[in-house]
Amino acid sequence: MIEIGDIDTCSIVIFGGTGDLATRMLLPSLYYLDRDGYLPARLRVIGAARHPMDDDAYRQTAYAKLREYIPDSEYDDAAWMRFADKLEYLPVDANKAEDFQALAKHLRITRQCELICYLSTAPKLYGMICRNLKKAGLVLPKTRVVLEKPIGHDLKSSRTINDAVSAIFAESNIFRIDHYLGKETVQNILALRFGNSIFEPLWNRANVDHVQITVAESVGAGGRWSYYNESGALRDMLQNHMLQLLTLIAMEPPREFDPDAVRNEKVKVLRSLRELKGRDVRDNAVRGQYAAGEVGGEPAPGYLQEEDAGADSRTETFVALRTYIDNWRWAGVPFYLRTGKRLAHRYSEVLIQFRQVPFSIFASSGVQPEKAGLQPNKLVIRLQPEENIKLLMMNKVPGLRQDGIELREVPLNLSLTEEFKRTRRRFAYERLFLDIIRHDTTLFVRRDEVEAAWSWADGILDTWKRSSSKPEPYAAGSWGPSSAFALIGGLGHTWHE
């Protein structure tokens, strides 16, 4: 693993450097890192896109977006001027080999230089870009390539893309981004599990009743409609982000915090996921599509009313499913995954509900049953919008009751926002950029992870494709189709909201 201080020269080329992701997330992340002294002193950042533009125009574009997306309190004029000096621009068409020759001449890199090629483009261009990099002599021992999701839309297309990239780059030099893995609270799942002795002994089928993972969005497809209509909620969110969360919750302890040790355990979880195909999909999965409704007190159109969609789109904007991990630790424990757009409000969380106590000593104390009844303990890991970890426990209500003990569920709160209120919440891409520069692949997705996730998701997608039924409508601003509540209620559970 490389230390930042050991790096003399490093160049980051962002293909798609004028796009939304680059200007909204990548460049602001690099600005923060440079401002705080985390980047190599001689770093160069080259934006590459088809549009003709010079360095000054690119800097002006980057500056405008920076002021739009970061608070005034975080902007420092001297830091911006220093970062702007690192910014350059070069017109590059992914399909023109001569543009890559010009890029190579512009970079003037040697075998000792660190070169990072960040592909913030359509995945169909990944193979072409990699081939042209090689033709231009830019694939050297210290050249890394970064791939943004989605890597394919099914297992077959994923393999095609991975084959094209792997023909040029070694697996150790391929960094597949899932930005959820750069979030502080997601990384904190590992710290919570493996840095504290109280949880791991309970983290199994003997003590856990069920697990819920929810990623709820209040926005609709919006400006991403054309992409989203080809993707849908399962491909866009569940197949990648949510399965990554599931692997962190369910994985066995790795022998060390080492890239391959961690990712080996994650792959084992994905390969242990129970397949959902045919009738199993009907019994264990719900898909929905939002209709007109109201979100945050404002009217919201239905999915089919956006972008002149017409009435034929069967794209799901909501998915809820129940699955199982067939191994010794988790056999018989249901895992519920739920995601959707135009839901009541935005939040992402993981809920681990522990089993009920086997016998209540308070039931015969004379207290009314509803006041004496015990609730199972719950561990709630909230990822966004606020970051906190909450353990719900039963507690005696203070007072001088003569007829027994009244119990109430009380949270033990660890608010990461409050505990670290003087620490700025960093963009996920800041952590990931540092790891790319340091050549640390721990928080990146290995090829076998991607393919194991697609292999599992394809069973559901293929069943839906063959089905004549449409997604179940739900009102914008609600919590999804009624079938989602029946799905979890079938085993006596309820969604945590």
For each residue, the residues with C-beta under 8 A, 3 or more apart:
1: 438 439 440
2: 6 7 114 437 438 439
3: 6 7 438
4: 7 38 39 40 434 437 438
5:
6: 2 3
7: 2 3 4 10 40 114 437
8: 40 42 112
9: 40 42 44 109 112 113 114
10: 7 39 40 42 43 44 113 114 115 116 437
11: 43 44 45 46 107 109 113 114 115 116
12: 30 43 44 45 46 116 118
13: 17 46 48 103 107 115 116 117 118
14: 17 22 26 27 45 46 47 48 118 120
15: 48 49 92 94 117 118 119 120 121 125 129
16: 19 21 22 48 49 119 120 121
17: 13 14 22 46 47 48 49 58 89 120
18: 22 23 47 49 51 53 58 61
19: 16 22 23 49 120 121
20: 23 24
21: 16 24 25 26 120 148
22: 14 16 17 18 19 25 26 27 47 120
23: 18 19 20 26 27 61 62 65
24: 20 21 28 65 69
25: 21 22 28 29 179 427 429
26: 14 21 22 23 29 30 118 120 429 433
27: 14 22 23 30 31 45 62 65 66 87
28: 24 25 31 32 65 66 69 70 427
29: 25 26 32 33 427 429 430 433
30: 12 26 27 33 34 39 45 83 433
31: 27 28 34 35 66 70 79 80 83
32: 28 29 35 36 70 74 426 427 430
33: 29 30 36 38 39 430 433 434
34: 30 31 37 38 39 43 79 82 83 86
35: 31 32 76 79 82 83
36: 32 33
37: 34
38: 4 33 34 430 434
39: 4 10 30 33 34 43 437
40: 4 7 8 9 10 43 114 437
41:
42: 8 9 10
43: 10 11 12 34 39 40 86
44: 9 10 11 12 86 88 107
45: 11 12 14 27 30 86 87 88
46: 11 12 13 14 17 88 89 90 103 106 107
47: 14 17 18 22 58 62 87 88 89 90
48: 13 14 15 16 17 89 90 91 92 103
49: 15 16 17 18 19 53 91 92
50: 91 92 93
51: 18 91
52: 91
53: 18 49 57 58 61 89 91
54: 57 58 89
55: 58 59 87 88 89
56: 59 60
57: 53 54 60 61 89
58: 17 18 47 53 54 55 61 62 87 88 89
59: 55 56 62 63 84 87
60: 56 57 63 64
61: 18 23 53 57 58 64 65
62: 23 27 47 58 59 65 66 84 87
63: 59 60 66 67 80 84
64: 60 61 67 68
65: 23 24 27 28 61 62 68 69
66: 27 28 31 62 63 69 70 75 80
67: 63 64 70 75
68: 64 65
69: 24 28 65 66
70: 28 31 32 66 67 74 75
71: 74 75
72: 75
73:
74: 32 70 71 424
75: 66 67 70 71 72 79 80
76: 35 79 80
77: 80 81
78: 81 82
79: 31 34 35 75 76 82 83
80: 31 63 66 75 76 77 83 84
81: 77 78 84 85
82: 34 35 78 79 85 86
83: 30 31 34 35 79 80 86 87
84: 59 62 63 80 81 87
85: 81 82
86: 34 43 44 45 82 83
87: 27 45 47 55 58 59 62 83 84
88: 44 45 46 47 55 58 106
89: 17 46 47 48 53 54 55 57 58
90: 46 47 48 102 103 106
91: 48 49 50 51 52 53 99
92: 15 48 49 50 96 99 100 102 103
93: 50 96 99
94: 15 121 125 128 129 132
95: 128
96: 92 93 99 100 132
97: 100 101 132 135 136
98: 101 102
99: 91 92 93 96 102 103 132
100: 92 96 97 103 104 132 133 135 136 138
101: 97 98 104 105 135 136
102: 90 92 98 99 105 106
103: 13 46 48 90 92 99 100 106 107 136 138
104: 100 101 107 109 136 137 138
105: 101 102 108
106: 46 88 90 102 103
107: 11 13 44 46 103 104 113 115 138
108: 105
109: 9 11 104 113 115 138 140
110: 113 140
111: 140 141 142
112: 8 9 142
113: 9 10 11 107 109 110 140 142
114: 2 7 9 10 11 40 142 144 437
115: 10 11 13 107 109 138 140 142 143 144
116: 10 11 12 13 143 144 145 146 436 437
117: 13 15 129 133 138 143 144 145 146
118: 12 13 14 15 26 146
119: 15 16 125 126 129 145 146 147 148
120: 14 15 16 17 19 21 22 26 148
121: 15 16 19 94 125 126 129 148
122: 125
123: 126 147 148 150 151 152 161
124: 127 161
125: 15 94 119 121 122 128 129
126: 119 121 123 129 130 147 161 164 165
127: 124 130 131 160 161 164 165 167
128: 94 95 125 131 132
129: 15 94 117 119 121 125 126 132 133
130: 126 127 133 134 139 145 164 165 167 168 169
131: 127 128 134 135 164 168
132: 94 96 97 99 100 128 129 135 136
133: 100 117 129 130 136 138 139 143 145 168
134: 130 131 137 138 139 168
135: 97 100 101 131 132
136: 97 100 101 103 104 132 133
137: 104 134 140
138: 100 103 104 107 109 115 117 133 134 143
139: 130 133 134 143 168 169
140: 109 110 111 113 115 137 143
141: 111
142: 111 112 113 114 115
143: 115 116 117 133 138 139 140 169 173
144: 114 115 116 117 169 173 174 175 436 439
145: 116 117 119 130 133 165 168 169 173 174 175
146: 116 117 118 119 175 176 177 436
147: 119 123 126 151 165 174 175 176 177
148: 21 119 120 121 123 177
149: 176 177 178 240
150: 123 153 231 235 236 240
151: 123 147 158 161 162 176 450
152: 123 155 156 157 158 159 160 161 162 450 454
153: 150 157 158 230 231 235
154: 157 158 454 457 458 461
155: 152 158 159 451 454 455 458
156: 152 159 160
157: 152 153 154 160 161
158: 151 152 153 154 155 161 162 450 451 454
159: 152 155 156 162 163 451
160: 127 152 156 157 163 164
161: 123 124 126 127 151 152 157 158 164 165
162: 151 152 158 159 165 166 447 450 451
163: 159 160 166 167
164: 126 127 130 131 160 161 167 168
165: 126 127 130 145 147 161 162 168 169 174
166: 162 163 169 170 171 174 447
167: 127 130 163 164
168: 130 131 133 134 139 145 164 165
169: 130 139 143 144 145 165 166 173 174
170: 166 173 174
171: 166 174 446 447
172: 441
173: 143 144 145 169 170
174: 144 145 147 165 166 169 170 171 447
175: 144 145 146 147 432 435 436 441 444
176: 146 147 149 151 444 445 446 447 450
177: 146 147 148 149 432 444 445
178: 149 181 240 241 244 444 445
179: 25 182 183 428 429 432
180: 183 186 240 241 244 245 428
181: 178 186 187 244 428 432 443 444 445
182: 179 186 187 427 428 429 430 431 432 443
183: 179 180 186 187 383 384 428
184: 187 188 387 416 425 426 431
185: 188 189 381 382 383 384 387 389 416
186: 180 181 182 183 189 244 245 248 383
187: 181 182 183 184 190 191 431 443
188: 184 185 191 192 381 389 416
189: 185 186 192 193 245 248 249 350 381
190: 187 193 194 195 248 257 262
191: 187 188 194 195 196
192: 188 189 195 196 199 381 389
193: 189 190 196 199 200 203 253
194: 190 191 200 253
195: 190 191 192
196: 191 192 193 199 200
197: 200 201
198: 201 202
199: 192 193 196 202 203 379
200: 193 194 196 197 203 253
201: 197 198
202: 198 199 207 208 354
203: 193 199 200 207 208 329 352
204: 207 208 329 330
205: 208 329 330 331 332 333
206: 355
207: 202 203 204 354 355
208: 202 203 204 205 211 330 333 352 353 354 355
209: 333 353 354 355 356 376 493
210: 333 334 335 336 353 491 493
211: 208 246 249 250 333 334 335 336 350 351 352 353
212: 335 336 337 338 350 351 353 488 495 496
213: 242 245 246 249 335 336 337 338 349 350 351
214: 337 338 339 347 348 349 351 495 496
215: 237 241 242 338 339 348
216: 338 339 340 343 344 345 346 347 348 479
217: 339 340 341 342 343 346
218: 295 296 342 343 344 345 346
219: 222 341 342 346
220: 290 300 301 303 306 317 341 342 476
221: 224 225 228 229 303 306 307 317 341
222: 219 225 306
223:
224: 221 227 228
225: 221 222 228 229 306 307 309
226: 229 230 307
227: 224 230 231
228: 221 224 225 231 232 236 315 317
229: 221 225 226 232 307 309 313 315
230: 153 226 227 315
231: 150 153 227 228 235 236 315
232: 228 229 235 236 315 316 317
233: 236 237 238 287 316 317 318 319 339 340 341
234: 237 238 239 287 316 319 457 460 461
235: 150 153 231 232 238 239 457 461
236: 150 228 231 232 233
237: 215 233 234 240 241 242 319 339
238: 233 234 235 241 242 243 319 321 337 339 457
239: 234 235 242 243 453 454 457
240: 149 150 178 180 237 243 244 445 453
241: 178 180 215 237 238 244 245
242: 213 215 237 238 239 245 246 337 339
243: 238 239 240 246 247 270 453 456 457
244: 178 180 181 186 240 241 247 248 266 445
245: 180 186 189 213 241 242 248 249 350
246: 211 213 242 243 249 250 269 335 337
247: 243 244 250 251 265 266 269 270 449
248: 186 189 190 244 245 251 266
249: 189 211 213 245 246 350 352
250: 211 246 247 269 325 329 330 335
251: 247 248 254 262 265 266 268 269
252: 265 268 329
253: 193 194 200 265
254: 251 257 258 261 262 264 265
255: 258 261
256: 261
257: 190 254 261 262 442
258: 254 255 261 262 442
259: 262 263 440 441 442 444
260: 263 264
261: 254 255 256 257 258 264 265
262: 190 251 254 257 258 259 265 266 442
263: 259 260 266 267 441 442 445 446 449
264: 254 260 261 267 268
265: 247 251 252 253 254 261 262 268 269
266: 244 247 248 251 262 263 269 270 449
267: 263 264 270 271 446 448 449 452
268: 251 252 264 265 271 272 327
269: 246 247 250 251 265 266 272 273 325 327
270: 243 247 266 267 273 449 452 453 456
271: 267 268 452
272: 268 269 325 326 327 330
273: 269 270 323 324 325 326 456
274: 323 324 325 326
275: 280 456 459
276: 280 281 284 285 321 323 456 459 460 463
277: 280 281 459 460 462 463
278: 281 282 463
279: 282 283
280: 275 276 277 283 284
281: 276 277 278 284 285 459 460 463 464
282: 278 279 285 463
283: 279 280
284: 276 280 281 321 322 323 487
285: 276 281 282 319 320 321 322 460 487
286: 318 319 320 321 472 480 481 483 484 487
287: 233 234 316 318 319 464 471 472
288: 316 317 318 319 340 471 472 473 474 480 481 483 484
289: 302 303 304 313 314 315 316 317 318 470 471 472 473 474
290: 220 293 300 302 303 317 318 340 341 342 473 474 475 476
291: 302 303 304 473 474 475 476
292: 299 300 301 302 305 475 476
293: 290 299 300 302 342 475 476 477 478
294: 297 298 299 300 475 476 477
295: 218 298 300 342 344 476 477
296: 218 345 477
297: 294
298: 294 295
299: 292 293 294
300: 220 290 292 293 294 295 342 476 477
301: 220 292 305 306 476
302: 289 290 291 292 293 305 306 473 476
303: 220 221 289 290 291 306 309 313 315 317 341 342
304: 289 291 309 310 311 313
305: 292 301 302 309
306: 220 221 222 225 301 302 303 309
307: 221 225 226 229
308:
309: 225 229 303 304 305 306 312 313
310: 304 313
311: 304
312: 309
313: 229 289 303 304 309 310
314: 289 464 470 471
315: 228 229 230 231 232 289 303 471
316: 232 233 234 287 288 289 319 464 471
317: 220 221 228 232 233 288 289 290 303 340 341 342 471
318: 233 286 287 288 289 290 338 339 340 341 343 471 474 480 481 484
319: 233 234 237 238 285 286 287 288 316 337 338 339 340
320: 285 286 336 337 338 340 480 481 483 484 487 488
321: 238 276 284 285 286 336 337 338 460 487
322: 284 285 334 335 336 487 488 491
323: 273 274 276 284 334 335 337
324: 273 274 330 331 332 333 334 335
325: 250 269 272 273 274 329 330 331 333 335
326: 272 273 274 330 331
327: 268 269 272 330 331
328: 331
329: 203 204 205 250 252 325
330: 204 205 208 250 272 324 325 326 327 333 335
331: 205 324 325 326 327 328
332: 205 324
333: 205 208 209 210 211 324 325 330
334: 210 211 322 323 324 491 493
335: 210 211 212 213 246 250 322 323 324 325 330
336: 210 211 212 213 320 321 322 487 488 493 495
337: 212 213 214 238 242 246 319 320 321 323
338: 212 213 214 215 216 318 319 320 321 480 484 495
339: 214 215 216 217 233 237 238 242 318 319
340: 216 217 233 288 290 317 318 319 320 343 474 480
341: 217 219 220 221 233 290 303 317 318
342: 217 218 219 220 290 293 295 300 303 317 476 477
343: 216 217 218 318 340 346 477 478 479 480
344: 216 218 295 477 478 479 497
345: 216 218 296
346: 216 217 218 219 343 384 385
347: 214 216 382 383 384 385
348: 214 215 216 382 383 384
349: 213 214 380 381 382 383 496
350: 189 211 212 213 245 249 380 381 383
351: 211 212 213 214 378 379 380 381 496
352: 203 208 211 249 378 379 381
353: 208 209 210 211 212 376 377 378 493 496
354: 202 207 208 209 376 377 378 379
355: 206 207 208 209 376
356: 209 374 376
357: 360 374
358:
359:
360: 357 363 372 373 374
361: 364 365
362: 365 367 372 374 404 405 407
363: 360 369 372 373
364: 361
365: 361 362 372 403 404 405
366: 403 404
367: 362 371 372 401 403 404 405 406
368: 371 372
369: 363 372 373
370: 373
371: 367 368 406 407
372: 360 362 363 365 367 368 369 404 405 406 407
373: 360 363 369 370 407
374: 356 357 360 362 394 407
375: 378 392 394 409
376: 209 353 354 355 356
377: 353 354 391 392 393 394
378: 351 352 353 354 375 391 392 496
379: 199 351 352 354 389 390 391 392
380: 349 350 351 389 390 391 392 496
381: 185 188 189 192 349 350 351 352 389
382: 185 347 348 349 386 387 388 389 390
383: 183 185 186 347 348 349 350 387
384: 183 185 346 347 348 387
385: 346 347
386: 382 415 417
387: 184 185 382 383 384 415 416 417 425
388: 382 413 414 415 416 417
389: 185 188 192 379 380 381 382 413 414 416
390: 379 380 382 411 412 413 414
391: 377 378 379 380 411 412
392: 375 377 378 379 380 409 410 411 412
393: 377 409 410 411 412
394: 374 375 377 407 408 409 410
395: 407 408 409 410
396: 405 406 407 408
397: 406 407 408
398:
399: 406
400:
401: 367 404 405 406
402:
403: 365 366 367
404: 362 365 366 367 372 401
405: 362 365 367 372 396 401
406: 367 371 372 396 397 399 401
407: 362 371 372 373 374 394 395 396 397
408: 394 395 396 397
409: 375 392 393 394 395
410: 392 393 394 395
411: 390 391 392 393
412: 390 391 392 393
413: 388 389 390
414: 388 389 390 419
415: 386 387 388 418 419
416: 184 185 188 387 388 389 419 420
417: 386 387 388 420 421 425
418: 415 421
419: 414 415 416
420: 416 417 423
421: 417 418
422:
423: 420
424: 74
425: 184 387 417
426: 32 184 430 431
427: 25 28 29 32 182 430
428: 179 180 181 182 183 431 432
429: 25 26 29 179 182 432 433
430: 29 32 33 38 182 426 427 433 434
431: 182 184 187 426 428 434 435 443
432: 175 177 179 181 182 428 429 435 436 443 444
433: 26 29 30 33 429 430 436 437
434: 4 33 38 430 431 437 438
435: 175 431 432 438 440 441 442 443 444
436: 116 144 146 175 432 433 439
437: 2 4 7 10 39 40 114 116 433 434
438: 1 2 3 4 434 435
439: 1 2 144 436
440: 1 259 435 443
441: 172 175 259 263 435 444 446
442: 257 258 259 262 263 435
443: 181 182 187 431 432 435 440
444: 175 176 177 178 181 259 432 435 441
445: 176 177 178 181 240 244 263 449 450
446: 171 176 263 267 441 449 450
447: 162 166 171 174 176 450 451
448: 267 451 452
449: 247 263 266 267 270 445 446 452 453
450: 151 152 158 162 176 445 446 447 453 454
451: 155 158 159 162 447 448 454 455
452: 267 270 271 448 449 455 456
453: 239 240 243 270 449 450 456 457
454: 152 154 155 158 239 450 451 457 458
455: 155 451 452 458 459
456: 243 270 273 275 276 452 453 459 460
457: 154 234 235 238 239 243 453 454 460 461
458: 154 155 454 455 461 462
459: 275 276 277 281 455 456 462 463
460: 234 276 277 281 285 321 456 457 463 464
461: 154 234 235 457 458 464 465
462: 277 458 459 465 466
463: 276 277 278 281 282 459 460 466 467
464: 281 287 314 316 460 461 467
465: 461 462
466: 462 463
467: 463 464
468:
469:
470: 289 314
471: 287 288 289 314 315 316 317 318
472: 286 287 288 289 481 482 483
473: 288 289 290 291 302 481
474: 288 289 290 291 318 340 478 480 481 482
475: 290 291 292 293 294 478
476: 220 290 291 292 293 294 295 300 301 302 342
477: 293 294 295 296 300 342 343 344
478: 293 343 344 474 475
479: 216 343 344 484 485 495 497
480: 286 288 318 320 338 340 343 474 484
481: 286 288 318 320 472 473 474 484
482: 472 474 485 486
483: 286 288 320 472 486 487
484: 286 288 318 320 338 479 480 481 487 488 495
485: 479 482 488 489 494 495
486: 482 483 489 490
487: 284 285 286 320 321 322 336 483 484 490
488: 212 320 322 336 484 485 491 493 494 495
489: 485 486 492 493 494
490: 486 487
491: 210 322 334 488
492: 489
493: 209 210 334 336 353 488 489
494: 485 488 489
495: 212 214 336 338 479 484 485 488
496: 212 214 349 351 353 378 380
497: 344 479
